[in-house]
Amino acid sequence: MERISLSNSAFEGNNNTYLFNDGPETVLIDTGDWMATTREQLEAAFDERELEFSDIDRIFLTHWHGDHTGLAGELQAASGANVYAHAADAPLIEGDEDAWAELSDLQEQYFEQWGMPESKRDVLREVLAGGKPTGESPTVTAFEDGETFSVNGTDLEVVHTSGHAAGLCMFELTRDGRREVVSGDALLPVYTPNVGGADVRVERPLEKYLRALQGIVDADYDRAWPGHRDPIDDPVTRAQYIIDHHEERSWRVLDALDRKGPCDTWTVSDDLFGDLESIHILHGPGESYAHLEHVERAGTVVREGTEYRLADGVADELATIDADRWPLEYSRSH
C-alpha cells in the first residue's frame, strides 16, 4: 500500500489516496476531490508507477464528502472499476437527487433550530452549493460494517465509524505482522473531525463518534493512515486525546450556559468559536449542537424549544469544582 498526497484547499490539509498495486489488482481507497489540479496530481503519480486510470480495478471510499469521492465517477468511467462505499452514504455518492434534497432540507431545519442568522445562512448556502461534486457520479456497490475484501492477498475489514458522516468507515488490515487501519476522517493527526455539522443526518453524532474513538483505543492499532496529512504512529494516544478534547468541550458548553443563562445553539457556538465564515458557519453550531444534545441526554442540560439551560442543581455543583480540573472531577462523579 502506498500513500499518495493530493492537494486540498480545505483546512484539514492535503488529502490522501491509498494505492494497492502489489499484485494483480490496482485498487484505490479514496480519490481526492474533483478539481483539475487533483486529477493532474493523481495522473502524475500513476505515470510515475507506469499506470493509467484505465488500470484501476476497484475503488473503496471512506465516506461521501467530496474531497474523498470527487474523482470516483471519472475514474470509474475510465476503467470500469467497481466503486464501494457504506450503504448510508452510497446514494449521496451516486448523486441521487432525492438523497441530496433530503440532506438540504434537513440542513435548513437545523439552521432554524440552531438559531443561525439569515445572513450567515445565505453565505453558507453558497458555500454548500459550491462544495457539491461536479462531473459524472459513480455507480456504487454498498457494503456494511464487518465485511472483508481481499486486495492482492491483503484483507481489508470494514469498520463503521459513524459520527463525522453517517457512512464513515475505516479499513483494517495487517501488514508485516502489524495491525494498521486506513482511518479516513475518523482519526486525523492535526484536526479533530467535525461532528454534528459535517453530516446532519447522523443521530446522536457525538455519542457515535466517541464510541468509534473508543473502538480505536481498544483495537490498539500499530499505525493509522488518515484521510488527511501524515500517518499516525500512535493511534491509541491520538484517539484518547480526541476523547479528552470532547470532554473538555462539553465542559465549555456547560460553562457557557452557566454564564449566559438559557440560550440557543448559535449563541453557544459564538461563545465557543467566535465569528464564523465559510464552511465553519456549519461546523461551529453543528459541533455545539452535538455537545448540547449529548449533555441533554445525560440529564445535565434541559432543552426548551430552541433554547438550552442547565438542569436544576448543575450550576451549584459546577461552582464547587475547580474549572481547571473539571473534566476529571466531574466525569468521576457522573
N, C-alpha and C positions, 0 to 999 in steps of 0.2 A: 504494500500500500504506500502510495506517495501523496504528500500534501502539496497542492498547487494553490498558491495565494493569488487572489484576484482582487483588483481594486474595488473599493466601495466608498462612496462619499459620506455614508452614514457614520454616526459617532462610534459604533461598535468596532470599527476598524475593518481591515481587509477581510473579505470572505474567503473561506477555504472550500475547495472541492477536493475530494479524495479519489485517487485513481488506482484501480486494481488492474494491473497489466502483466502479472507474473504467471500467466497460464493461457489457456485457450480463449478466455473471455477478456473483453475490455469493459470495465464497469466503473461507473462514477457514483459517488454519494454527493448530492447537491451539485448545482450547476452555476452558481453565481447569479447575478441579476441579468437583465435583458439589454443592458447598454452596449453600444458598439465597442467601447474600449474593453469591456469584459470579454466579449466574443473574440476580439483580436488577441487578448492575452491568453485565453484558453487555446485558441488555434495555434499560437506560437509555442505553447507548452506541448501540444500534440506534435507539432512539427519537429521539435527537439527530440522527441521519442519515436520519430518516424511513424506517427499515427495520423489518421484522419478521423473526422467526426463520423464518417460512414462506418468506422470500425467498432463503434460503441454497440455493445450487446444489451446492456441493462443500465438503468439509472434508478437509484434509490434516493428519495427525498426525505429530509428530516421533518419538514413542515411546510405550510402553504405560503409563507411570506415570500414576496417577490425577489428579495435578494438571495434566496436559496433555490428558487424554482424558475427564474426568469428565462433561462435558455433551454429549458426542458423540451418545450414544444419544437423549437428549431432543431435541436439535436435528435429528437425522435424522427422528425421529418427527413433528416439527412441520413439516418441509419436504420430506421425501423426498430429501434431499441424499445424494449418494454420499460415502462416507467411505473415505479411503485411508490405508494405513499399510504399513510394510515387512512382508514375509511372515513374518519371525521374530517379530514382535510381534502380528500380526493375531489369532491365537487368544486371547491374553490380553485384548485389547481387546474381542473379541466375547463375553467371559465364558465361554469354553469350559471346562467343569468339569474335563475331563481335563488341560488345559493348566495350570489353576490348581493342581490336585492334584499334578501333576508338579513344579511350582515349589515348592510347600510341602514335598514330600518331599525335594527337593534341598537346600532351606534347612536342613532338620533334619539331613541328612547333614553339611553343612558346620558346623553348630553343634557337632556331636560332634567332627568333625575339628579344629576350631579350639580345642577345649577350653573352650567357653563354659560358665560355671557355670549350673546348673539354675535358680537364682533369676533370673538375667538372661534365660534363655530364656523363663521364664514371663511376664516383663514384655514382652519383645519379641513374643511370640505375640499378646498383647492389642493391642499397637500395630499389628502387621501385619493383624490381623483388622479393626481399625477403619479401616485405610487402604485397604481394598479398596472400589472404587467401588460405590455402590448405585444402584438405579434401572435403567432399561432400557439394555441394551447395544446398540451399533450392529452392523449388518452391514457388514463391512469388505471392500473391494477391495484386494488385496495388490499392492504394487509392489516393484521390485528396484532395486539401485544402477544409476545411469546413465539411468533412464527420465526422460523430459521431458514436462511437461504445460504446455499453453498456457492462461494465465489472462488474459483481457481483453487479449490481444496480448503479454503478458509470459511468457517461457518460464521455468518452474521446473524445474531439473535436480536429480534426487535424488542426494545424495552420502551414501553409507552410512558412518557413523562409529561403528561398534560399540566398546564399551568400558564406558561407563556403563550401556547397555542393549543387548541383542542386536540390536534393530532400530532403534537410534537413527539418525536421518537428519537431514541439513541440506538446505536447498533453495537452490540457487544461482540468482541472477538478475542481470540487468543493468538498471540504471535510470539514465537520463540519462547514459549512457556510462560509468557506474561499476559495477564488478563487486562485488556485495554477496552476502550469504548470510544466510538465516534459520537460525541455528545451533542452535536448541533448547537442550539441555543439553550439547552438545558443547563449547561455549565460552561461559562465563559471565563477567560483568565483575568479580565480587567473590569468589565461592567457586569452588573447583576441584571439578568434578563427582566424586562418589564412584565409584570403580571397585572391583570385587570383591564388594561387598555389595549395591549397588543392583540388580544382576541377576546372581544366581549361575549363571545358565545360560551366561554368557559364558566361554569357554575362553580362557586367556591374556589376561585382561582388560587388564592394563597394557600389554602389547605392542601390542594392538589400539588402545588409546586413544592411545598415543604415536604410532602410525602415523597416526591421524586428525589429531592435532595437527600433525604434520609436513606433512600434506596441506594444512592451513590455511595454514601458513607458505609452502609452495611456491605455493599459489594466489594469494597476495598480494592478498587481498580489500581493497577500499577501506573497507568497513564490515560489521559483523556485527550482526544483530538477534537477541538471545539469548532464551531461554525465560523468563528472569527479569531484572528490573531494566532498566537503561538500555542504549541502543545502545552498541556498542564501536567507537570511531572508528579504532582501530589494532589490528585483529585479529591481525596478524603478531606484534607485540610481546607481546600478551596470550597468544597460543598459545605463544610461546617462553618466556615467564615460567612457564607451567604445566609445560612440558617440564623446565625447570631446577628447578622445585619438586619434581617427582617424582624427579629425580636426587638432590637433597638428601635426600629422604625415604628413598631406598634406602640412602644413607649412614647415616642414623639407624637403619635396620633392622640393618645390619651392626654398627654401634656397640653396639646393644642386645645382639646375640648375643655380641659380644666381651666385654661386661661381665657378662652373666648366664650365659653358657655355654648348652648345649643347652636349648631351651625351646619351648613350643608357641605357636601364633598368638595366643591370648588374652593370654599373658604379654608378647609383643612389643607387642600393641595397648595393653596397660596402660602399658607404658613410653613409648609414643609419645603416647597421648591421655589417660591417667589414667582415672578412674572415668567410666563412660558411662551415659547414661539415654536413654529413649525410642528413637527410630529410630537414634540413634548407637550403640546396642548392636549393631546390624547393620553400620553403616558403618565403625566403628573396626576390628574384626577383619577385615572384608571388605577394607578398604584394606591392612591389614597383610599379609593373605594374598596379595593381588595382587602386592605387592612381594616377599614371600618366594618366591612361585612364580617371579617374574621373575628374581631373582638365583640361584635354584636352577638354572634352565635355563642361566644364564650360567656355571655351574660354581663360583660364589663361595660358595654355601651347599649343604649336603647335608641332605636330609630323611631321617630315620629314624623310621618310624611317624608319629606326630603331632608329633614334635619336629624342630627345625631346629638345625643347628650350622654354624659357619664351616668351609669346606673347609680341608684341610691347607695351612698356609703363609699363609693370608689374614691371620690375626691378626698375624703378624710383619710382613707387608707394610703393614698399616694402621698399625702402630706407627711406621713410618718416615715417615709422611705427616702434615703439619700438618692437623689436623681442619678448620681454617678454609678450607683450600684443597683439601680432599678432592675435591669434585665435579669440579673442573677437572683436578687432577693424576691422580686415579685413572682417570678416563674416558679421558685421553690415553694411559694405559699399557695399556688393555684394549680 
